Amino acid sequence: MKIFIIHAQAGAGHKSAALAIKDAFDKANTGHDVRVVDSLQYANRLFSFTYVWGYNFMVSKAPFLWTFSFYFTDFKPLRPLIRTVRRMMNFINGHKLYSFIRKEKPDCIVATHFLATDIVSNLKMSKLYDGKLITCVTDYGVHDFWISSQVDIYVAAAEYTKNELVSKGIQAGRIRVLGIPVQEKFTKKLERAEAVQKLGLKEGLFTVLIIGGGLGVGPIPEMVETIAGTSEPFQIIVVCGRNEGLLREIEDIAKRSKVFIKPYGFVDNVNELMDASDVMISKPGGLSISEAMVKGVPVIANTYIPGQEESNLMFLEKHGVGVGVKTIGETLDKLEALYRSKETLETMRSKAKQLGKPSSASDIVLLVLETIEKNGQHS
């Protein structure tokens, strides 16, 4: 059998989810031909560039534009019109992907981004593709861009997500609540003392993990300075991503701080950093909060992308596994309150673990195998 896992390089979570599913397939050793495909590599160059650049520009430099476009394109009275326009635009710009799918004829497509869902749905409606389409929604809320009557099965992050899909017209029987797939390393836990020792941290301190994302954006130096001003026994891990200027700034703060600060650049062991941490301060991306919940680490969201990350934050707060803060001062207040109330912190950790879905990627593999097996029996 031939299985394509299709993502789009717009936001890191879609690709990470696709790779987590591919790794689970590799581990399962199914013998099937499983490929990860970036849909934007099969779009024309201008469309691909503006898709990624436009998204990055709006969320980092013009969030008001992103907010408007997100809610405008999800406005219920306009949905039929916007769906028609969107499908036409995607057909014009994504014709290489159409041709590729028609030529390769995969038995099943797993989409971790709505662009792939849209393009494959168009092919199915035109009777040009008769394989199965499984869509994994990589946030806890659901924008209308994810919605298509041609999707055979939706994989939802949580019951919360399933309810949103149902409210947008998807039949409950077509939805499986399997979670957002995380890489296998997040499902393996180092004991706290072992993680602390391995990372060269100090034992017995309340550990705050600050993640600035791949680009290391946001008022991270000011936040680190403020948290380092605490009178409580804290230590701080700061992940600066690929922002070398930020890394140097944090290193300078660490040299003069009375609080122990461990700065990192771009890392691939966030799983171990989480094992050593009491709380994580981060943007509430769908994948990052899924990883944190699997690890049982409460999240403080200091900033968020309006729209999808706003929904993720609402999910965290509704289930008592995270909080949103508006100022750096409020961030420190929340941290100190959690340090002083071990019971509250433990409750949040316990709830996070209950909500986490460590087997999501392997469960999706089983779902795909079951789906193509049924399809093979029917054909």
PEKA-V172811 format. One record per residue. N is the residue number from 0. RES is the residue in one letter. PHI is phi in radians with two decimals (NA if undefined). OMEGA is omega in degrees with one decimal (none if undefined). NEAR is the number of other ideal C-beta (glycine too) atoms within 12 Angstrom. Layout:
n=N res=RES phi=PHI omega=OMEGA near=NEAR
n=N res=RES phi=PHI omega=OMEGA near=NEAR
This chain:
n=0 res=M phi=NA omega=179.5 near=24
n=1 res=K phi=-1.99 omega=-176.9 near=24
n=2 res=I phi=-2.21 omega=176.1 near=40
n=3 res=F phi=-1.85 omega=172.2 near=42
n=4 res=I phi=-1.90 omega=-170.8 near=45
n=5 res=I phi=-1.93 omega=177.8 near=46
n=6 res=H phi=-2.16 omega=172.2 near=40
n=7 res=A phi=-2.47 omega=-175.0 near=39
n=8 res=Q phi=-1.36 omega=176.7 near=32
n=9 res=A phi=-2.20 omega=-170.5 near=34
n=10 res=G phi=1.55 omega=-171.2 near=38
n=11 res=A phi=-1.20 omega=-173.1 near=32
n=12 res=G phi=-1.09 omega=-177.5 near=40
n=13 res=H phi=-1.11 omega=179.5 near=44
n=14 res=K phi=-1.23 omega=-179.9 near=32
n=15 res=S phi=-1.03 omega=178.8 near=36
n=16 res=A phi=-1.10 omega=179.4 near=45
n=17 res=A phi=-1.07 omega=-178.7 near=41
n=18 res=L phi=-1.20 omega=177.8 near=31
n=19 res=A phi=-1.11 omega=178.5 near=44
n=20 res=I phi=-1.16 omega=178.8 near=47
n=21 res=K phi=-1.06 omega=178.7 near=35
n=22 res=D phi=-1.07 omega=179.4 near=28
n=23 res=A phi=-1.16 omega=175.3 near=35
n=24 res=F phi=-1.12 omega=-179.4 near=34
n=25 res=D phi=-1.05 omega=-179.1 near=23
n=26 res=K phi=-1.17 omega=-179.2 near=18
n=27 res=A phi=-1.26 omega=176.1 near=22
n=28 res=N phi=0.90 omega=-174.3 near=12
n=29 res=T phi=-1.34 omega=-177.2 near=24
n=30 res=G phi=1.47 omega=178.2 near=12
n=31 res=H phi=-1.40 omega=176.4 near=25
n=32 res=D phi=-1.47 omega=-175.9 near=19
n=33 res=V phi=-1.95 omega=-177.9 near=34
n=34 res=R phi=-2.23 omega=173.4 near=27
n=35 res=V phi=-1.72 omega=-174.8 near=32
n=36 res=V phi=-2.20 omega=172.7 near=38
n=37 res=D phi=-1.63 omega=-175.8 near=30
n=38 res=S phi=-1.04 omega=-177.3 near=40
n=39 res=L phi=-1.27 omega=175.1 near=34
n=40 res=Q phi=-1.28 omega=179.0 near=25
n=41 res=Y phi=-1.91 omega=175.1 near=31
n=42 res=A phi=-1.86 omega=177.4 near=35
n=43 res=N phi=-1.20 omega=-169.3 near=20
n=44 res=R phi=-1.05 omega=-178.6 near=15
n=45 res=L phi=-1.11 omega=179.5 near=14
n=46 res=F phi=-1.08 omega=-178.7 near=28
n=47 res=S phi=-1.08 omega=-179.3 near=25
n=48 res=F phi=-1.13 omega=-177.0 near=19
n=49 res=T phi=-1.19 omega=179.5 near=19
n=50 res=Y phi=-1.09 omega=-178.2 near=31
n=51 res=V phi=-1.36 omega=-177.2 near=28
n=52 res=W phi=-1.10 omega=-178.5 near=19
n=53 res=G phi=-1.07 omega=178.6 near=20
n=54 res=Y phi=-1.11 omega=-178.0 near=31
n=55 res=N phi=-1.07 omega=-179.5 near=24
n=56 res=F phi=-1.11 omega=-176.4 near=18
n=57 res=M phi=-1.14 omega=-176.0 near=25
n=58 res=V phi=-1.26 omega=-178.1 near=33
n=59 res=S phi=-1.70 omega=-173.7 near=22
n=60 res=K phi=-1.97 omega=-176.9 near=14
n=61 res=A phi=-2.40 omega=-176.1 near=17
n=62 res=P phi=-1.05 omega=178.1 near=23
n=63 res=F phi=-1.12 omega=178.0 near=14
n=64 res=L phi=-1.19 omega=178.9 near=20
n=65 res=W phi=-1.11 omega=-179.5 near=28
n=66 res=T phi=-1.01 omega=-179.4 near=21
n=67 res=F phi=-1.07 omega=-175.8 near=16
n=68 res=S phi=-1.17 omega=-179.4 near=26
n=69 res=F phi=-1.09 omega=-175.5 near=28
n=70 res=Y phi=-1.37 omega=177.1 near=22
n=71 res=F phi=-1.12 omega=-177.9 near=20
n=72 res=T phi=-1.35 omega=177.6 near=25
n=73 res=D phi=-1.91 omega=-176.6 near=30
n=74 res=F phi=-1.29 omega=-168.7 near=17
n=75 res=K phi=-0.90 omega=-178.5 near=17
n=76 res=P phi=-1.06 omega=-177.2 near=10
n=77 res=L phi=-1.66 omega=-173.7 near=17
n=78 res=R phi=-0.95 omega=-178.8 near=22
n=79 res=P phi=-1.02 omega=180.0 near=15
n=80 res=L phi=-1.12 omega=-176.9 near=16
n=81 res=I phi=-1.15 omega=177.3 near=26
n=82 res=R phi=-1.06 omega=-179.3 near=32
n=83 res=T phi=-1.12 omega=-179.3 near=15
n=84 res=V phi=-1.10 omega=-178.2 near=16
n=85 res=R phi=-1.08 omega=-177.9 near=32
n=86 res=R phi=-1.15 omega=178.2 near=31
n=87 res=M phi=-1.15 omega=179.4 near=17
n=88 res=M phi=-1.08 omega=-179.2 near=24
n=89 res=N phi=-1.17 omega=177.3 near=37
n=90 res=F phi=-1.14 omega=-178.9 near=28
n=91 res=I phi=-1.15 omega=-172.3 near=19
n=92 res=N phi=-1.55 omega=-175.8 near=28
n=93 res=G phi=-1.92 omega=-173.9 near=38
n=94 res=H phi=-1.07 omega=179.1 near=21
n=95 res=K phi=-1.15 omega=178.5 near=25
n=96 res=L phi=-1.22 omega=174.6 near=40
n=97 res=Y phi=-0.96 omega=-176.9 near=29
n=98 res=S phi=-1.12 omega=-178.5 near=18
n=99 res=F phi=-1.09 omega=-179.4 near=27
n=100 res=I phi=-1.16 omega=179.9 near=36
n=101 res=R phi=-1.12 omega=-179.7 near=23
n=102 res=K phi=-1.29 omega=-173.7 near=16
n=103 res=E phi=-1.41 omega=179.4 near=23
n=104 res=K phi=0.86 omega=178.0 near=20
n=105 res=P phi=-1.13 omega=179.4 near=35
n=106 res=D phi=-1.27 omega=-179.9 near=32
n=107 res=C phi=-2.57 omega=174.2 near=43
n=108 res=I phi=-2.06 omega=174.3 near=49
n=109 res=V phi=-1.88 omega=-177.7 near=53
n=110 res=A phi=-1.79 omega=174.4 near=49
n=111 res=T phi=-1.91 omega=174.8 near=48
n=112 res=H phi=-2.55 omega=-173.7 near=46
n=113 res=F phi=-1.21 omega=178.1 near=40
n=114 res=L phi=-1.10 omega=178.3 near=42
n=115 res=A phi=-1.12 omega=178.1 near=51
n=116 res=T phi=-1.00 omega=-177.9 near=47
n=117 res=D phi=-1.13 omega=-176.6 near=42
n=118 res=I phi=-1.17 omega=179.4 near=47
n=119 res=V phi=-1.18 omega=177.2 near=43
n=120 res=S phi=-1.06 omega=177.3 near=34
n=121 res=N phi=-1.04 omega=179.1 near=34
n=122 res=L phi=-1.11 omega=-179.7 near=34
n=123 res=K phi=-1.16 omega=179.4 near=27
n=124 res=M phi=-1.12 omega=-179.6 near=20
n=125 res=S phi=-1.51 omega=-179.4 near=17
n=126 res=K phi=1.08 omega=179.7 near=10
n=127 res=L phi=-1.78 omega=175.8 near=20
n=128 res=Y phi=-2.53 omega=-177.1 near=31
n=129 res=D phi=-2.08 omega=175.1 near=23
n=130 res=G phi=-1.38 omega=-179.0 near=32
n=131 res=K phi=-1.65 omega=177.6 near=35
n=132 res=L phi=-2.10 omega=175.6 near=42
n=133 res=I phi=-1.99 omega=-179.0 near=45
n=134 res=T phi=-1.95 omega=176.5 near=47
n=135 res=C phi=-1.74 omega=178.7 near=53
n=136 res=V phi=-1.36 omega=-171.6 near=51
n=137 res=T phi=-1.72 omega=170.4 near=51
n=138 res=D phi=-2.35 omega=-177.8 near=43
n=139 res=Y phi=-1.53 omega=170.6 near=46
n=140 res=G phi=-1.60 omega=-177.2 near=39
n=141 res=V phi=-2.29 omega=172.6 near=40
n=142 res=H phi=-1.40 omega=-178.8 near=37
n=143 res=D phi=-1.08 omega=179.1 near=34
n=144 res=F phi=-1.02 omega=-179.7 near=36
n=145 res=W phi=-1.38 omega=-168.5 near=43
n=146 res=I phi=-1.48 omega=174.5 near=34
n=147 res=S phi=-2.69 omega=178.5 near=38
n=148 res=S phi=-1.26 omega=-176.5 near=20
n=149 res=Q phi=-1.54 omega=179.1 near=33
n=150 res=V phi=-1.27 omega=-179.5 near=37
n=151 res=D phi=-1.30 omega=179.4 near=37
n=152 res=I phi=-2.48 omega=171.6 near=37
n=153 res=Y phi=-1.71 omega=170.3 near=41
n=154 res=V phi=-1.79 omega=-176.4 near=44
n=155 res=A phi=-1.76 omega=-178.9 near=41
n=156 res=A phi=-1.19 omega=-175.4 near=47
n=157 res=A phi=-2.82 omega=175.1 near=38
n=158 res=E phi=-0.98 omega=176.9 near=22
n=159 res=Y phi=-0.94 omega=-179.7 near=30
n=160 res=T phi=-1.23 omega=178.4 near=40
n=161 res=K phi=-1.01 omega=179.6 near=29
n=162 res=N phi=-1.07 omega=178.0 near=22
n=163 res=E phi=-1.17 omega=178.0 near=32
n=164 res=L phi=-1.08 omega=179.0 near=37
n=165 res=V phi=-1.09 omega=-179.7 near=21
n=166 res=S phi=-1.13 omega=179.3 near=18
n=167 res=K phi=-1.76 omega=170.1 near=28
n=168 res=G phi=1.76 omega=178.9 near=22
n=169 res=I phi=-1.51 omega=-179.6 near=31
n=170 res=Q phi=-1.18 omega=-177.3 near=16
n=171 res=A phi=-0.98 omega=-179.2 near=18
n=172 res=G phi=-1.17 omega=179.4 near=12
n=173 res=R phi=-1.69 omega=-175.9 near=27
n=174 res=I phi=-2.08 omega=172.9 near=35
n=175 res=R phi=-2.07 omega=178.4 near=33
n=176 res=V phi=-1.58 omega=-176.8 near=30
n=177 res=L phi=-2.03 omega=179.0 near=38
n=178 res=G phi=1.61 omega=175.1 near=41
n=179 res=I phi=-1.57 omega=-174.3 near=45
n=180 res=P phi=-1.17 omega=177.0 near=47
n=181 res=V phi=-1.98 omega=-179.2 near=44
n=182 res=Q phi=-1.14 omega=-173.7 near=35
n=183 res=E phi=-1.00 omega=-176.7 near=26
n=184 res=K phi=-1.07 omega=178.3 near=25
n=185 res=F phi=-1.32 omega=-179.1 near=39
n=186 res=T phi=-1.57 omega=178.2 near=32
n=187 res=K phi=-1.78 omega=-174.4 near=19
n=188 res=K phi=-1.95 omega=168.4 near=21
n=189 res=L phi=-1.49 omega=173.0 near=23
n=190 res=E phi=-1.12 omega=-175.3 near=13
n=191 res=R phi=-0.90 omega=-176.9 near=26
n=192 res=A phi=-1.07 omega=-179.8 near=16
n=193 res=E phi=-1.17 omega=179.0 near=16
n=194 res=A phi=-1.12 omega=-179.9 near=29
n=195 res=V phi=-1.06 omega=-179.4 near=27
n=196 res=Q phi=-1.17 omega=-178.7 near=16
n=197 res=K phi=-1.05 omega=-176.3 near=18
n=198 res=L phi=-1.56 omega=179.9 near=30
n=199 res=G phi=1.25 omega=177.8 near=17
n=200 res=L phi=-1.62 omega=179.1 near=31
n=201 res=K phi=-1.65 omega=-177.6 near=21
n=202 res=E phi=-1.36 omega=172.0 near=18
n=203 res=G phi=1.39 omega=179.7 near=14
n=204 res=L phi=-1.82 omega=174.5 near=24
n=205 res=F phi=-1.26 omega=-170.4 near=33
n=206 res=T phi=-1.86 omega=-178.8 near=40
n=207 res=V phi=-1.90 omega=177.9 near=47
n=208 res=L phi=-1.77 omega=178.4 near=45
n=209 res=I phi=-1.92 omega=-179.6 near=48
n=210 res=I phi=-2.03 omega=-179.3 near=46
n=211 res=G phi=-1.65 omega=-178.7 near=39
n=212 res=G phi=1.35 omega=-178.3 near=36
n=213 res=G phi=-1.03 omega=-177.0 near=30
n=214 res=L phi=-1.66 omega=179.4 near=24
n=215 res=G phi=1.04 omega=-176.0 near=33
n=216 res=V phi=-1.75 omega=177.9 near=26
n=217 res=G phi=1.84 omega=-176.5 near=31
n=218 res=P phi=-1.41 omega=-173.9 near=23
n=219 res=I phi=-1.18 omega=178.6 near=37
n=220 res=P phi=-1.00 omega=179.8 near=32
n=221 res=E phi=-1.10 omega=179.5 near=22
n=222 res=M phi=-1.13 omega=-179.6 near=37
n=223 res=V phi=-1.09 omega=178.7 near=44
n=224 res=E phi=-1.03 omega=-177.5 near=28
n=225 res=T phi=-1.14 omega=-179.0 near=31
n=226 res=I phi=-1.14 omega=179.3 near=45
n=227 res=A phi=-1.18 omega=177.7 near=30
n=228 res=G phi=-1.44 omega=-178.8 near=22
n=229 res=T phi=-1.18 omega=174.6 near=31
n=230 res=S phi=-1.68 omega=-179.9 near=13
n=231 res=E phi=-1.47 omega=-178.9 near=24
n=232 res=P phi=-1.36 omega=-178.9 near=21
n=233 res=F phi=-1.80 omega=160.0 near=37
n=234 res=Q phi=-2.40 omega=-170.6 near=37
n=235 res=I phi=-2.21 omega=170.8 near=47
n=236 res=I phi=-1.83 omega=-179.4 near=45
n=237 res=V phi=-2.16 omega=177.0 near=45
n=238 res=V phi=-1.76 omega=-173.4 near=41
n=239 res=C phi=-1.66 omega=-179.3 near=35
n=240 res=G phi=1.13 omega=-177.4 near=30
n=241 res=R phi=-1.58 omega=-178.8 near=19
n=242 res=N phi=-1.51 omega=-175.3 near=26
n=243 res=E phi=-1.18 omega=177.4 near=17
n=244 res=G phi=-1.11 omega=178.3 near=19
n=245 res=L phi=-1.13 omega=179.7 near=34
n=246 res=L phi=-1.03 omega=179.3 near=28
n=247 res=R phi=-1.11 omega=179.0 near=18
n=248 res=E phi=-1.09 omega=-179.4 near=26
n=249 res=I phi=-1.19 omega=176.7 near=36
n=250 res=E phi=-1.08 omega=177.4 near=22
n=251 res=D phi=-1.14 omega=178.5 near=18
n=252 res=I phi=-1.10 omega=-178.6 near=31
n=253 res=A phi=-1.07 omega=-177.8 near=26
n=254 res=K phi=-1.12 omega=-175.3 near=15
n=255 res=R phi=-1.81 omega=-175.8 near=14
n=256 res=S phi=-1.54 omega=174.9 near=25
n=257 res=K phi=-1.40 omega=176.5 near=19
n=258 res=V phi=-1.59 omega=179.7 near=31
n=259 res=F phi=-1.23 omega=-179.1 near=30
n=260 res=I phi=-2.15 omega=179.9 near=37
n=261 res=K phi=-2.01 omega=-179.7 near=36
n=262 res=P phi=-1.54 omega=175.2 near=36
n=263 res=Y phi=-2.29 omega=169.7 near=34
n=264 res=G phi=-1.53 omega=176.8 near=23
n=265 res=F phi=-1.37 omega=-176.5 near=22
n=266 res=V phi=-2.23 omega=173.9 near=26
n=267 res=D phi=-2.12 omega=178.7 near=16
n=268 res=N phi=-2.15 omega=177.4 near=22
n=269 res=V phi=-0.98 omega=178.2 near=38
n=270 res=N phi=-1.00 omega=179.0 near=31
n=271 res=E phi=-1.26 omega=177.5 near=32
n=272 res=L phi=-1.09 omega=178.0 near=40
n=273 res=M phi=-1.15 omega=179.8 near=44
n=274 res=D phi=-1.05 omega=-177.3 near=35
n=275 res=A phi=-1.58 omega=-169.1 near=38
n=276 res=S phi=-1.88 omega=174.9 near=44
n=277 res=D phi=-1.58 omega=-176.0 near=43
n=278 res=V phi=-2.51 omega=176.0 near=45
n=279 res=M phi=-2.02 omega=173.0 near=47
n=280 res=I phi=-1.84 omega=-172.3 near=46
n=281 res=S phi=-2.83 omega=165.9 near=49
n=282 res=K phi=-1.19 omega=-177.4 near=42
n=283 res=P phi=-1.51 omega=174.0 near=44
n=284 res=G phi=-1.21 omega=-177.0 near=39
n=285 res=G phi=-0.97 omega=-177.2 near=49
n=286 res=L phi=-1.28 omega=-176.3 near=45
n=287 res=S phi=-1.14 omega=178.9 near=46
n=288 res=I phi=-1.31 omega=175.0 near=49
n=289 res=S phi=-1.16 omega=176.8 near=47
n=290 res=E phi=-1.08 omega=-179.1 near=45
n=291 res=A phi=-1.11 omega=-179.6 near=45
n=292 res=M phi=-1.18 omega=176.4 near=43
n=293 res=V phi=-1.04 omega=179.2 near=38
n=294 res=K phi=-1.44 omega=-178.7 near=40
n=295 res=G phi=1.27 omega=-179.2 near=32
n=296 res=V phi=-1.91 omega=176.5 near=46
n=297 res=P phi=-1.10 omega=-175.2 near=44
n=298 res=V phi=-2.05 omega=167.6 near=50
n=299 res=I phi=-1.88 omega=-178.8 near=45
n=300 res=A phi=-1.63 omega=-176.6 near=37
n=301 res=N phi=-1.57 omega=176.3 near=40
n=302 res=T phi=-2.79 omega=178.5 near=32
n=303 res=Y phi=-2.67 omega=173.7 near=38
n=304 res=I phi=-1.35 omega=178.9 near=36
n=305 res=P phi=-0.97 omega=-179.4 near=27
n=306 res=G phi=1.76 omega=-171.9 near=35
n=307 res=Q phi=-1.12 omega=-179.1 near=43
n=308 res=E phi=-1.30 omega=173.8 near=39
n=309 res=E phi=-1.11 omega=176.5 near=31
n=310 res=S phi=-1.11 omega=178.4 near=37
n=311 res=N phi=-1.09 omega=178.2 near=43
n=312 res=L phi=-1.12 omega=177.5 near=36
n=313 res=M phi=-1.03 omega=177.6 near=27
n=314 res=F phi=-1.08 omega=-179.7 near=39
n=315 res=L phi=-1.01 omega=-176.3 near=42
n=316 res=E phi=-1.21 omega=-179.9 near=26
n=317 res=K phi=-1.05 omega=-176.8 near=21
n=318 res=H phi=-1.72 omega=174.2 near=29
n=319 res=G phi=1.19 omega=179.3 near=22
n=320 res=V phi=-2.02 omega=179.1 near=41
n=321 res=G phi=-2.96 omega=178.3 near=40
n=322 res=V phi=-2.43 omega=173.8 near=32
n=323 res=G phi=-1.75 omega=177.2 near=29
n=324 res=V phi=-2.22 omega=-177.7 near=32
n=325 res=K phi=-1.79 omega=-178.1 near=16
n=326 res=T phi=-2.28 omega=178.6 near=17
n=327 res=I phi=-1.17 omega=177.4 near=27
n=328 res=G phi=-1.06 omega=179.0 near=20
n=329 res=E phi=-1.14 omega=177.3 near=21
n=330 res=T phi=-1.05 omega=179.4 near=38
n=331 res=L phi=-1.10 omega=178.0 near=32
n=332 res=D phi=-1.00 omega=-179.1 near=21
n=333 res=K phi=-1.12 omega=180.0 near=34
n=334 res=L phi=-1.08 omega=-178.6 near=42
n=335 res=E phi=-1.15 omega=178.4 near=27
n=336 res=A phi=-1.12 omega=179.2 near=24
n=337 res=L phi=-1.19 omega=177.9 near=36
n=338 res=Y phi=-1.10 omega=-176.2 near=27
n=339 res=R phi=-1.33 omega=179.6 near=18
n=340 res=S phi=-1.98 omega=-179.2 near=17
n=341 res=K phi=-1.05 omega=-178.5 near=14
n=342 res=E phi=-1.15 omega=178.2 near=13
n=343 res=T phi=-1.07 omega=-179.3 near=23
n=344 res=L phi=-1.07 omega=-178.9 near=31
n=345 res=E phi=-1.15 omega=177.4 near=17
n=346 res=T phi=-1.10 omega=178.7 near=19
n=347 res=M phi=-1.11 omega=179.7 near=34
n=348 res=R phi=-1.10 omega=-178.8 near=32
n=349 res=S phi=-1.13 omega=178.4 near=20
n=350 res=K phi=-1.12 omega=179.4 near=26
n=351 res=A phi=-1.06 omega=179.9 near=34
n=352 res=K phi=-1.09 omega=179.1 near=23
n=353 res=Q phi=-1.11 omega=-177.9 near=18
n=354 res=L phi=-1.44 omega=-178.1 near=37
n=355 res=G phi=-1.09 omega=-179.0 near=33
n=356 res=K phi=-2.16 omega=-175.9 near=35
n=357 res=P phi=-1.11 omega=-176.6 near=32
n=358 res=S phi=-1.66 omega=-175.0 near=22
n=359 res=S phi=-0.92 omega=-176.3 near=42
n=360 res=A phi=-1.07 omega=-179.5 near=43
n=361 res=S phi=-1.23 omega=175.8 near=29
n=362 res=D phi=-1.16 omega=177.8 near=29
n=363 res=I phi=-1.17 omega=176.3 near=45
n=364 res=V phi=-1.02 omega=178.9 near=36
n=365 res=L phi=-1.07 omega=178.4 near=23
n=366 res=L phi=-1.09 omega=179.1 near=37
n=367 res=V phi=-1.07 omega=-178.7 near=44
n=368 res=L phi=-1.09 omega=178.6 near=29
n=369 res=E phi=-1.11 omega=-177.6 near=21
n=370 res=T phi=-1.19 omega=-177.9 near=30
n=371 res=I phi=-1.28 omega=176.7 near=33
n=372 res=E phi=-1.13 omega=178.5 near=19
n=373 res=K phi=-1.10 omega=-179.3 near=17
n=374 res=N phi=-1.08 omega=179.0 near=23
n=375 res=G phi=-1.13 omega=179.2 near=16
n=376 res=Q phi=-1.21 omega=-177.2 near=9
n=377 res=H phi=-1.36 omega=-174.4 near=11
n=378 res=S phi=-1.49 omega=none near=11
